[in-house]
Amino acid sequence: MGRIVFDSVQKVYGSKTVAVDNFELEVADGEFLTLVGPSGSGKSTTLRMLAGLEEITAGEISIDDEVVNFLPPRDRDIAMVFQNYALYPHLSVRENLAFGLKRSTTLDKAEINRRVEETADLLGIPELLDNKPRQLSGGQKQRVATGRAIVREPEVFLFDEPLSNLDAKLRKHMRTELNRIQQELGTTTIYVTHDQEEAMTMSDRIAILNHGELQQVGSPREVYNDPTNLFVAQFIGSPSMNIFDGIIEARQGVSRFTGQIDHVLSDDIAETAERTASDRFVLGIRPEDLELCESSHRNASAVTVELVEPLGRDNLLYFEPSAMEADVDEEREYVMFVPPDVNPDVGDEVHITFDDDDIHLFDEETGNNLLVEGRTQREDPPVR
């Protein structure tokens, strides 16, 4: 069994630097959970506390109902794979795989050889067992590093950004391989990455952190379709969600979002907004939920084309709202997918619209998503 519980875990460096704050999370036996967030969000620190490589300032971590706060790393039945492969250059692949077993167990030579050969078969590298690390490609080195964890048959696997040194094509292939291996073994796995695409494609659930605080935990579908706040909405998804600042006005019985764009809201959304204390909102729309329309459309908003980027089956159209406010973050991007035969010129004015079912409405002050509760389940996020 590999059930893990973080109970009000905190990590403070010095007297003031809070790296992880009141972290609460339960990871089920056999689950693949990814910790994701920007640099400095506390992902690796959380992983290292679980592994016993960092002391815990407050709270408890338990594995299979046993509190492990003061257990040394070797007694936690955890195997960890780091960003750097850390292979012994003078040892063969076989010797690298067997090294930890020889040093930390009482297994006989026959059992160690059995585990090494089974692990090599699982990883698809049996023909490399007699090679030295210098003879291996980056992907092969990553397999060997992963194999050193697998061969121990631990209760928990920990991965700390293991694919960041690989090129994009190989990273995608290794994501598939790691998923296959984890499903075959059924070992509880916690995977740390700053790459939200890795998190979306590999995980049973995703835990999103920012500034040491847990923002949301859920399946890839849940965190993509129903982000709990503005940070999650912008961090999860590539390209990220378009966000527009504005207010909601009621005129002649019609509620309208006005500001960077103009849109008549459904009664349900308008009533939800009225129940909040805020008078300023942020409206969010995923790039795939925007579409071009005629200027005569009831909910048409004028935008200016900044760039058209061909992707093959789609074009990615970057734009700027015509009603751009002066104090809006200049680094904010606005983007939508259009058919490959749609190629407006830079500087052209076009019109966009979207459906109410695709709206995310955030309180500008708190960042909370006002429409999460009660939203109907939608399709899986698109893979592009």
N, C-alpha and C positions, 0 to 999 in steps of 0.2 A: 504494500500500500504506500502511496506517496501523496497523501493529502497534506496541504500546507496552509497554515493560518497566520496572517499578520494581524496582530491585535494592538492597535494604537501605537505603532512603531514610529520612533522618532530618532533622527540622527542630527546632532549638532556638533559642528567643528568649532573649537575655541569656546567663546562665551556667547557668540551672537549668530554665527553662520548656520542657518537651519537648512540642511540638505534634503531631509525627508521629514515631513510634518504630519503626525497623526495618521499614519498609513494603515488602512484597514482593508483586508482582502483575504478571501478564501479561494484556494486553487484546488479543484477536485482531483481525485486520484485519476491518473491517465490523461489529464487535460493538457492541451497545448495553449498556454497563455503567453501573450506578448506584452511586454512593457514598452511603451512608445512615448516619445516626447522629444522636444528640442534639446540641444546640448545644455547641460546644467540643470535638467529637470529632476534629477535624482534617480534615474533608471538604474545605472550601474551601481550606485551606492546601495540601493535596495537589494540588488542581486548579491552584492558582496557581503551585506549583513546576513543574508540567508546562508551564504556559503561559509560564514565564520571568518571572513577576511577583514571585516570591519566590526568594531564593537557597536553595540546598540545603546543609544543614550537613554531611551525609555521604551516601554512596551514589551511585548513578547512575540517571539516567532516560534511556532510549533510545527513539527513534522510528525504525522501520525499520532497526534495528541501528546507528543512529548516536547516539552519546552527545550529549545536548543540554544538559548541565549549564551550559555557558558560552556557549551560543548566545543571542543577543538574541531577544526574542519574535518580531520580524518575520521571522526566518529559520527558524522552527520549523514553518511551514506549518500553523498552527493558527488556528481562528476561535473566538472565545469570545462567549457570550451571557450577560449579567449579569442580576441581579434588577431593576435599574433600566434602563429602556429606553435612556436616554441618546441620544435622537434630537435632531437639530439642529432647533430650533423654526422657524427662518427658512427652512429648506429643504423642498422638496416630498418626497413619498415617493420619487419617482424619483431625486431628487438625494441623498437619504439613502442609498439603496441603492448609488448609483454612487460615493459620496464616497471610500470606501476604495480602490476600484479606480483612481480618478483620481490618488490621492495615492501609492499604493505599487506601481503596475504601469506598464508601458509599452504597455498595450493601447490600440488606437485607439478612436475614438469609436463606430464601428459595432459593434465587439466588445463594448464596455461596454454599449451599448444592448441588444444581443442578450441578454447575460447578465441584465440588469435585467428585461427583459420575460419571459424564461423563468422567472426566479425569482418574479416577480409572478404568473404563471400557476400555478406550482406551489403557491403560497401562497393562491391564490384571491382576489387583491387587484388585478387589472389595472385595475379601474375607479377605484382609489384613487391611482394613480401621480401625479396632479397635485394631490392634497390635501396640506395642511400637517398636522403632528402634532396641532395643537389641534382638528382636525376629525375625529380618529380616536377610536374606543372603545379601552378597555384591551386587548381581544383583538386589535384591528387593530394597535395599537402593538407588541404582542408579535410579531405576524407580521412587521412591518417590521424589528424588531430581529433576529429570526431570519433574515430575508432578507439582512441585511447580512453575516451569516456564510456563508450558502449561496452568495451571488453570487461569493464569492472562490474557490469550488471547492477547499477545503483538504483535506488528508489526514485531519484530525481536527477534530471539533466538541467544544467544551466548553460545558456549560450549568451555570451556578451559580444554583440556585434560581430559574429564570426565570419560574415561574408563581405565585410567592408573593403577588404584588400583585393577583391576579385573584380574583373571587368563586368560590365552590365549583362552581357549575354551569359557568362558563366554564373553570375549571381542568380539569374532566373533559373538556370538548370539546377544549381545547388539547392535553391529553395524547394524545388520539387523533390529532390533526393532526400533532404532532411525531413520533409513531410512524410514521405513514404516510409522512411526508417522509423520515425516516431510512431506512426500508425501500426507498423508491424510489431514493434516492441511494446507499445502501450504504456510507455514510461511517462510519468508526469514531467512536463517540460516548461520551463520559463525562459523566454527568449527576449533579449533586449536589443532594440534597434531604434535609430532615429528616423528610419525610412518607413513612412506610413504605408507604402506599397507592399513592402515585406510583411508588415503587420496585417494588412487586409487579406493577403493571399495565403498566409500560413496558419492563421490562428483559429482556435475554437472561440476564444474571447480575447478582447484587447483591453488593456488598462492604460489609460492616457494620463500622463503626469505633466505638470507644469509648475515650476518653482517649488518642487518638493511636495506638491499637493496632488492627490488623486482627483482627477476631473470627472472621469466616467469609466465605467466598466460595462462591457457588453459584447455581443457578437459583432463581427464586421458589418452585418446588415444593420444592426441597431445603432451603432455609433455613426454610421454613414447617413442613414435615413432620419435618425432622431437624435442629433447631437444635443447634449444637455445645455451647452452654453456656446458662446461665440468663439471661444478658443478652440474647442473641439471641432466646431463647424468649419473653421478655416484650416485647421491642421490636418484633418482627415479628408482625403479626396485630392486627386491630381488630374487636372488643375483644381485649385481650391475654390471654395464657394465664392460667388460674387456677393458683395454686401453693399447695400445702399442706405445712406442716412436720410432720415426724414421725419415727418410728423404725420399724425392721422387727423383728418378734418372731416366733420360731418356737415354736409350741405344738402338741404332739401331731402332729408331721409337717406342720403347715400354717404357711406364712409369711404374716404379716399386717402391712400398713402401718397403724400406729396413730398418732394425734395429732389434728390438726384434722378428719380424716376417718378412716374405718375401711374397709379393703379387703383381701380375701384375694388374694394375688399368685400368678401362675402360677409354676411351677417355674423356668422360664427367667429370669424377672425376679429371683426370689429368689436364684438362683445367681449372677447378675451382681452383685447387691448384696453378697453374701457375699465376693466377690473383692476388694472395696475395703477400705481401712483405716478408712473412716469408719463411725461408728455412728449418724449423723443424716443424714437425707435430705430432699429436697424433691421432692414428687410434682407433676407438671404435667399439666393437662388443658385442651384447647381448649374454649371455650364451646359449640361445636357438637357436642362429643363427650360432653357431659353429658346425662342424661335423668332425668325424674322416675320414681319407682318407689314401690311399696308398702313400708310399714315392715317387712314380712315378708321382703323380698328379701334374699338371702344377702349382698349387698354394699351394703345400704342405709346411707346416712349422713344423719343429721338436720341440716337447715339451717333458718335463720329468714329469711323473706322480708323484704327491706328496701325494695324498689321494683319495680314492674312498668312497663316502658316500651313502649308500643305502637309497632311499626315498620311495620305494614301486614300483610305476609305472615307475620311472626313477632312475638312479644313478647320483650323482653329482660328477664329476671328477675334482679335483683340480690339476693344473699343473703349471709348470714354463717354460717359453720360453727357449729353449736351447741357444739362442743368448742373454741371459739376460745381460743388461748393469750394470756396477758396481755402478753407481750413481742413480739407480732407487729406489724409496721408497720401503723399505723392507716390509712395511705393505700392499703393493698392492697385491691383490689376483687375481688369474686367475682361472676361473671355467667354466665348460660346462656341459650340460645335455647329458647323453648317455643312451642307452637302459639298462634295468635291468640285462640283461645277459652279459653285457660288464664289465669285472672286471680285468683290467690289474693290475699287481703288482706295488707297490711303487718302483720308480726308473726306471721303464720301459720307453723306448722312444717310443712315438707314434707321429702320424702326424695329423695335423688339417688343415681345410680349411673353406672358407665361400664365400658367393655370394656378388658381388658388390652392389646389391640392399640393403644389410643389413649394409653397411659400414656407420659409422659416422666419419667424418674427422674434426679435430679441429686444429686451429692455436695454437701452443704450447705457444706462448707469450701471446695472448689475451684470449685464452680459448674458443673463439667463434666457433660454429659449422658452417663450411663452406658449408655444403650440405643441410641446412634446407630449403632454398627457392627452390621450384620446385620439392621437393621430392613427389612422388605419395603417396596417402593415403594407409596405410597398415592395416593389421588386428588389432583387439583389442589386447592389451597385454595379454599374457597367464596367466591363473589363475592356480597355481600349489599347 
